[in-house]
Amino acid sequence: MDSNALLCAAIANHITTSPQQRITFAQFMDLALYHPEYGYYSSDALKIGFKGGDFFTSPNLCADFGELLAEQFFQMWEILGKPVPFSLVEMGAGQGLLALHILKYHQQHYPDFFTALEYIIVEKSPTLRQEQQQRLEDFPVRWCNLEEIPPNAIAGCFFSNELVDAFPVHQFILETGELREIYVTTDKNEKETNAPCPMPHAPCPSFVEVTGEPSTPQLAEYLDLVEMNFTQSAYPDGYRSEINLAALDWLSIVADRLQRGYVLTIDYGYPASRYYNPRRSQGTLQCYYHHRFHDNPYINIGRQDITAHVDFTALERWGERCNLKNIGFIQQGLFLMALGLGDRIAALSEQKQPLSQLLQHRDALHQLIDPTGLGGFGVLIQSKGLDNTEISQPLKGLILPE
């Protein structure tokens, strides 16, 4: 086990000082990832990329992912009547690679758009923000928090790639037909109070899971939103899964800040009917450590990423309540093909470069559309403030190739 001892002590102290000497799993995950000093995303433990990293994202493969997104953003600008400025707000920008690829492409191919562009990055991790600032020092980019953006201030597009999956989630389990929330306590507290719930993995000695009444009525309200009823006999006792309330809070803020334009969300996940399939009885929680994934969040604390798949039905329906109109939902592979990735694959044979580089580039492009990997990610596009003429103009990325 490779846990950060200082972070474990901070989490244990948080538990000990809590009224019932337990915290929700969402609180545990938030501390493990975002503790201001020792959390995974706040410290130098965070590693992204192929060499020495814990995971990689589409921008790590090649510049094409960002360049194709840039084509979609350019069309959005045209549909909106070429506003100045057109604000691109990237939320959770990783190492800044995606921003670099988008900005370079706009600068080279669409100089008028580049001049009209206001690029904003919302980044919670101080480590990543520093890396982004170094990588993007030649471009006019500004950094801020979502809360610092005034209401109805943005004409343009809020977008994210693999952001929502890292939001802290509540976990629940079915016990004798009732929905119970999963809490985290210390080994010492558990022996004195509650019995642990059935676990699919061996816990770290410091922390164990216990069950109790739901911490907030918002959990039941979320399930009503996505029309899931776990009292049905199809769901076995011991069934467990996640609820991402933080995603709804985030989308509320984004919708409030957007005056006119789009919200584009790319991530791995499912519609609610697939997310909460009775056969997916242990949920979707995953941990990433040195390019290996497992389902035990109680080891490597502060040294590993913790994620859960995205419930796109929840984002769609909550978005509607926040005045966001659903424009389309599509797989990443089809989205990128519609934006011209197929043409890029075909053009590789005409490029004059070493065979090894050609093969590496071709492999990267195929990974972007592989339906069993990155190509199977979901792409959700929502809009706000568009008139009927603007809404009637289809986005290139949503036009399925024939």
N, C-alpha and C positions, 0 to 999 in steps of 0.2 A: 504494500500500500504506500502511496506517495502523497499523502494529504499534507496540507499546510497546517502545522500545529497551531499557529497563531489564529488562523481562521476558524479551526475547530473550537478553540477556546472561546472565540468571540460568539460563535453560534451557541455553544453550550451556555454561555453567560446570558444570551438572549432568551434561551429556554428557561433557565433558572429564575430569571426575573419576570417571566410572563405569569399572568394570574393563575393559570392552571398548569404551569410548568410544562408547557408543550406549545408548539407553533404549527401552523399549517404547513403543508409541503410547499405551498407557494412562497411562504416566508423563508423556508429553508433554501429553496432554489434561488430566491432573490439574493440572499446573503452569500451563497456559494458562488454565484456568478458576478454579483454587482457590489459586494461589500467595498466601500470606498478605498480601503487600503489593501485588503488581501483577496478580494474576489477574483475569479478567473479573468474577467474582462477588465479588471482594474489594475492588474499586476503584470509583471513580465512573464508570467506563466503562459499567457495567451500566445499561441503559435498557429499561424495560418499558412498553408502552402504544402508543397510536395515534400520538401526536405526539412525534416525536424518538426513538422507541423502536426496538429491533431486532426485537421480536416482541411479540405480545399473547397472552393466555390467556383462557379462558372468563370469569373474573370481571371482565375489563376490559370485556366487552360490556354486562353488566347484572347487577342483583342477583339475578335469577331463578335463575341457576345455583346460587348458594349457598343460596338459600331452598329450592329443591327438595332439595338435599342435606340441609338441616336437617330436612326432613320424614322423610327416611330415617333420620337419626340418632335422631330422636324415637321412631320405631318400634323401632329397635334397643334403645333404653332400655327400652321397654315389654316387649319379648321377654325381656330379661335380668332382668325383675322389678323394674325401677326402682331400680337400685343407687344409693347415695349414698356417694361421688361417682361419677358417670359421667364417665370421662376421655375427652375428645376430643383426640387427639394429632395435630396437623397437621404434617407433615414437608415442609419446603420451602414456606414460606407466601408467597413472592413479596413483593408490596407490602402484604400484610395485608388486601387487599380481600375475599378469600373468607372469612376469619375475621370481618371486620366484618359481612358480609352474614348469615352464619350466626348470630352472636351477637345481632344486632339482631332477627332473625326469631324466635329462641327467646325473647328477652326480651318481645317483643310478643305472641306467639301461644301460647307454652307456658311461662308463668312458673314453674310447678312444676319443669319440666325445667331451666329456666335456673338455678334455685336449686341444683339437684343437680349442675350441670355444672362440671367442672374442665377448663378449656381450656389446653392445653399446646402451645407451638410449638417445634419443633426446626428451627433455622435455622443453616446454616453460614456464610452471608454476613454480615459485620458491617454492611455498607451496608444490606442489606435488613432486618436485625434492627432497626436504628435507625429505619428508616421504619415498620416494623410497630409499634414501641413508641409512636411518635408518633400513628399512626392509631388505635391501640387503647387509648389511655390511659384511656378511660372504662370499660373492661371489665376484669374480673379474669382476666388472662392471665399465665401465667408462661412463661419461656423456659429451655430447658436443652438439653444434648446427649443423644443417645440413650443413650450410655454412662453418663450420670448417673442414668438411671432404673433402679431395682433390678429384678432378675429377678422375674417373676410379680407385678409391682406394679400393672398396669393392668387395670381392669375397664372396658370401653368400646370404643373404636374408634381404631385407628391409620389415618390416611388421608393420601393425597397426590394432587396434581393436577399432572401434568407435572413430576415429580421424577426418576423413574428414567431418563428419556431423557438426562439431563445427567450421569449417572455415567460416569466414564472407562471406555472400552472397549479391549480388545485387538483388534488387526486381524490378519487372516491372509490369505494368498494361496496358491493352488495352483500349484506348480511341478513339472512332469513327474509329475503325479499325487500329489505329496507335499504335506502341509500345512506351510507355513512361516510363521513369525511375521514381521510387519512391525515394524521398529525405526526409530527416528529418530536421525540423527547430524548433525554439521555438514558443510557443504560441504567443508571442509578435510580432515576425517577420512575422508570417503567417498573422496576422491581417493587417499588413502594406503592404504586397506584394501579395502573391498567395492565391488562393482558395484551400482548402484541397481536396484531392481525396477521393472517397468513401472508407470507412474503414469497415472491418468486426468486429471491436471491438472498444470500447471506449478508447481513448488515455489518457495517463497521462497528466495532465494539463500543464506540462512543455514542452512537445514535441508533435508535430503534423506532419502529412505527407503531402507533396505537390508533384506534378508531374512536370516533365520537360523533355527536350530532353535527350537522353542517354548520360551519362558522358564520355563514351569511345566507339569507334567503335568496341572494343573487344567483346561487348555484342552481336552485330549482327554477328560477326565472330564465336562466340560460337554457336549461333543458326544454322549457316550454317554447323558447324562441326557436329552437331547432327541431321541435316536435318529436322529442325522444321520450319514450315512456319505459322505464326500466322495471316496472312491476310486471311486465309481460313474462310469461313462463319461458320464453325463448332465452332469457338471460339467466345463466347459472349462478348459484351462490358462489361468492368469491370473485365474481367479475369485477374488474377494476379498470379505470380509465381516467382521463384528465378533462378539466374544464378551464378554458383560458379566459378568465375575466379581464386580464390585463390587455388582451387584444381589443376588447370592446372599448375600454377606456382610451386606448391609443387611437382607435378609429374615430371616436367622438371628438378628440382634440384635432385630428387631421381635418375632419369634415368642417369643424368650426373655423379653422384657419383658411380653408379653401373658399375663395369667392367664386372662382370660375375656372373650370378645367377638369383635370383627371386625377384619379388615384390608381396607381399601378402596383400590384402586389404579386411578387414571385416567391414561391416557397413550396416545400414539399408538404402534401396534405391531401385531404379527401373531402367530398361532401359529407354531411353529418350521417347519412344512412350507411356509408362505408366506414366512416370513422368509428361509429358505435355499433359496428356489426357484432352480433353475439359471439362470433368465432374469434374476434380480436379481443380475447378475454383478459389480456394483461396490459392493454393500452398501447401507447405508441412512444412512451418515454425512452430516450436513448442517450447514452453518454459516449463522447468521442475522446480518445486518448491515444496519441501517437498513431493515428490513422486506423485504429481498431475501435469497434463500437461494442457496447454491452449495455445492460439495463440496471446497473447498480450505482445509484447516485451517492452512496455512502462510503465509497472509496475514492482515492485521488481527489479529495475535496479541495477545491481551489486550483487544481491542476488539470481539470478536464472540463470539456464543454458538456452541458446538459440541455437537451432539446426535447420538444414534443411536436408531433405533426400538427398542421394547421387545419382547423375546421372551417372550410371555406363557406359552408352554408351560414355559419354564425356571422362571418364578415359581410356576406351579401345581405342578410336580413337586418342586421344591426345598422348597416350602411343605409338601408332604406329608411330606417327611423331617424337617421341623421341627415336626411335629404340628399343622400347619394343614390344616383340611379345606376343600376347594373347594366353595363354596356356589353360585357362578355366574359366568359370563363373558358379557358382553353389550355391544353397541355403545352409546356414550354417548347417541345420539339416542333409541334405544328405552328406555334407562334413564330418561331425563328425561321422555319421554312417559308412561311408567308411573307416574311420580311426579306427573304433573299438568300438564306443560307444554302439552299440547294444550288443556286447559281455559283456561289463561292466554291462549293465542292467540285462542281463541274469545271470551274476555271483553274483549278489546281494543276491540271495536266499541261496547261499552257505556260505555267510560271517557270522561269529559269532559276533554279536554286538546287542545292545538293539534294539527292534523293532522300537522304535521312531526314532532312528538314521538311520535305514535302510529305513524307509518310507521317511524321510527327504532327504536322498541321492537320492532315486529313483525319488522323485519329482523334485529335482534339475536337474537330468539328463534328465528328460522329458521336463523340461522348455528349456533346451539347444536345443532341436529338435522340439519344438512346432512351427508349420508353421505359426501360427497367432502371434507369438512373436519372441523370439530370433532365433528360427529355420528358420524363414523366411528372416533373414538377407542375404545379398549377400556376396559371397566370390569370389573375382577376383584375379586370379594369372597370372602374366606377367613375361616374362623372357628377358634376354639380354646376348649376348655373348656365348650362348650354340651352340655346333656343332650339326649336324644332328643326330648323335647317341644319344647324351644327350637329345635332344628334343623328340626323339622317345620313350623314357622311360616314361611311364605314371606315374603321381603322384598319390599316393594311395588315397588322398582325393578327386580326381576327377573320380575315378572308381566307378560307381554307383552300390550299392549292388543289387544282384539279388533277 
